[in-house]
Every structure is written in structure tokens, then in C-alpha cells.
Amino acid sequence: FAMSTIYTLPYLRYSFFTALQDAMGLSNDATKYGNLMSVYGIMNLLMYLPGGIIADKFDSKKLLVFSMVGTGALGLWMATWPSYNGLLIIHLLFGITTVLTFWSSSVKVVNLLASSGEQGETFGFLESGRNVIGLALSAITLALFAYLSKKVNDFCYCTLFYYYDSCRYCTLFYAP
């Protein structure tokens, strides 16, 4: 479950662009909104190599739990609609929780689950399952977002949505 959910918050803007831009107060400055993703992308690029080293030195299960709880906590922080500088910090930290401590650890766990002759099949099942679960969770999240948008104002339903998504991370971290 974790591989299909952990990237939802950093990439949420691709599904809910206008609503998030308005809720973050960045409607009049698309450059700042785009900079958030640029900061996240650069941080990801810088974190891949040290992520492999960290995955080899520390317990992968603990790194995965840290990643899921950390990403959920960042989502809860983002649900408070912090200032632009706060959003930049959140996206920098997303690079740590989704790449530095998560990605290499999850690949290592899959490697440990299968023999060298079964790893291709295991990764195929992982990717298939990840996409099916991601599709189901996205459909549920979209339905909740649509339902809440009819019930309350933009600010409120975006905050509730972030809260829901963040709590989902905190409850799913047991299943890497």
C-alpha cells in the first residue's frame, strides 16, 4: 500500500490544481506554485544516492515507518495552509520522506522477499499491485473531494481533504 500512497501528497497538485492553488493563496502567482514542485524535484534528485546508502545501513522497516509517518505529518502541516516559505520547507522535507528514507528501503525490502531468480516477477507484482491500489485509493479520494466540495466552502474542504489524506498515511504505514 505504501508505494501507491506516499507520493499522493507531493503530487496532489496534478489532480486538484486549481483548488489547491486557490487554497494556498497562490492563485495570482503560478510561478510560486510551480516552484514548489521544482524544489521537490531537485530534492528528489539529490536524495536518491544517499538513500541507497541509508537503506543499506539502517533497518528498512524502521525507515519505511519513519517515511510514512513523516509524510503524513507533513501533510497535516500542509493542511494548516502555512505561508509560502512553509510550503517550500514542506516540499523539501517531502524529498527526504519520499525518496531518501522510503524509495531505496522499499526496493531493498522487495529484494529481500524474493530470490535472485524471482525478483523480476516480484517487482512486476509490486508494480501491478501498486497501480491497482493507487487507482482505487484515488477514486475514493476523488469521490470524497467531490462530495465535500458540495457541502462546505473551498478552504474547509481542501483542509479536510488534506487531513484525510494525511491520516491515510499514518494508518497505512504498516504495509510497505
C-alpha positions in Angstrom: 0.0 0.0 0.0 2.7 2.4 0.9 4.3 2.7 -2.5 0.9 3.7 -4.0 0.1 6.3 -1.4 3.2 8.0 -0.2 3.6 10.1 -3.4 0.0 11.3 -3.3 0.6 14.5 -1.2 3.6 15.8 -3.2 1.8 15.2 -6.5 -1.6 16.2 -5.4 -1.5 19.3 -7.5 -1.7 17.3 -10.7 -5.2 16.2 -9.7 -6.5 19.2 -7.9 -4.5 22.1 -9.4 -7.0 25.0 -9.2 -8.4 24.1 -5.8 -5.0 23.8 -4.2 -3.7 26.9 -5.9 -6.6 28.9 -4.5 -6.4 27.3 -1.0 -2.6 28.0 -0.8 -3.2 31.6 -1.8 -1.1 31.3 -4.9 -3.9 32.0 -7.5 -2.2 35.2 -8.7 1.3 33.7 -8.8 1.6 30.5 -10.8 5.5 30.7 -10.7 5.5 30.2 -6.9 3.1 27.3 -7.3 5.4 25.8 -9.9 8.4 26.4 -7.7 7.0 24.1 -5.0 7.3 21.1 -7.4 10.7 22.3 -8.7 12.0 22.3 -5.1 10.6 18.8 -4.6 12.1 17.5 -7.8 15.6 18.9 -7.1 15.5 17.5 -3.6 14.5 14.1 -5.0 17.4 14.1 -7.4 19.8 14.9 -4.6 18.4 12.2 -2.3 18.5 9.1 -4.5 22.2 8.2 -4.0 22.4 8.8 -0.2 19.0 7.0 0.0 20.7 3.8 -1.1 23.5 4.2 1.4 21.0 4.8 4.2 18.9 1.8 3.2 22.0 -0.4 3.5 23.0 1.0 6.9 19.6 1.1 8.7 16.7 -1.2 9.3 14.4 -0.9 6.2 11.2 -1.4 8.2 12.0 1.5 10.5 12.9 3.7 7.6 9.5 2.9 5.9 7.6 3.6 9.1 9.5 6.9 9.5 8.7 7.8 5.9 5.0 7.1 6.1 4.5 8.9 9.5 6.8 11.8 8.4 4.9 12.3 5.1 1.6 12.1 7.0 2.8 14.7 9.5 3.9 17.0 6.6 0.5 16.6 5.1 -1.1 17.6 8.3 1.2 20.6 8.5 0.2 21.5 4.9 -3.5 21.2 5.9 -2.9 24.3 8.1 -2.1 26.3 4.9 1.2 27.7 6.0 3.0 30.6 4.4 4.8 30.1 1.1 8.1 29.6 2.9 6.4 26.9 5.0 5.2 25.2 1.8 8.8 25.3 0.4 10.1 23.7 3.6 7.3 21.0 3.4 8.3 20.2 -0.2 12.0 20.0 0.7 11.1 17.6 3.6 8.9 15.6 1.2 12.1 14.8 -0.7 13.5 13.3 2.5 10.5 11.3 3.5 9.6 10.0 0.0 13.0 9.4 -1.5 15.8 9.5 1.0 14.2 7.2 3.5 11.5 5.5 1.5 12.4 4.6 -2.1 15.6 2.7 -1.6 14.2 1.0 1.6 11.1 -0.2 -0.3 13.3 -1.6 -3.1 15.5 -3.3 -0.6 12.5 -4.9 1.1 11.3 -6.3 -2.2 14.8 -7.6 -2.9 14.9 -9.4 0.4 11.5 -11.0 -0.2 12.5 -12.9 -3.4 15.4 -15.0 -4.5 17.5 -13.6 -7.3 15.6 -15.6 -9.9 12.2 -14.4 -8.6 13.0 -10.7 -8.3 11.6 -9.7 -11.8 8.3 -11.4 -11.1 8.2 -9.9 -7.6 8.8 -6.4 -8.9 6.1 -7.0 -11.6 3.6 -8.0 -8.9 4.7 -5.0 -6.8 4.1 -2.5 -9.7 0.8 -4.1 -10.7 -0.5 -4.1 -7.1 0.8 -0.6 -6.5 -1.1 0.8 -9.5 -4.3 -1.1 -8.8 -4.3 0.1 -5.2 -3.4 3.6 -6.3 -6.3 3.7 -8.7 -8.7 2.5 -6.0 -7.5 5.0 -3.4 -7.5 7.8 -6.0 -11.1 7.0 -6.9 -12.1 7.1 -3.2 -10.2 10.3 -2.6 -11.7 12.0 -5.7 -15.2 10.9 -4.6 -14.6 12.3 -1.1 -13.2 15.6 -2.6 -16.3 15.9 -4.9 -18.7 15.2 -2.0 -17.0 17.7 0.3 -16.8 20.4 -2.3 -20.6 20.4 -2.5 -21.0 20.6 1.3 -18.6 23.2 2.5 -16.5 26.1 1.2 -13.2 25.7 -0.7 -10.9 26.4 2.2 -12.7 24.0 4.5 -13.0 21.0 2.1 -9.4 21.4 1.0 -8.2 21.3 4.6 -10.5 18.3 5.3 -9.1 16.6 2.2 -5.5 17.1 3.3 -6.3 15.9 6.8 -8.0 12.7 5.3 -5.0 12.0 3.0 -2.5 12.6 5.8 -4.3 10.3 8.2 -4.4 7.7 5.5 -0.6 7.7 5.5 -0.5 7.3 9.2 -2.8 4.2 9.1 -1.2 2.5 6.1 2.5 2.6 7.2 2.3 -1.0 8.4 2.0 -2.3 4.9 5.1 -1.4 2.8 
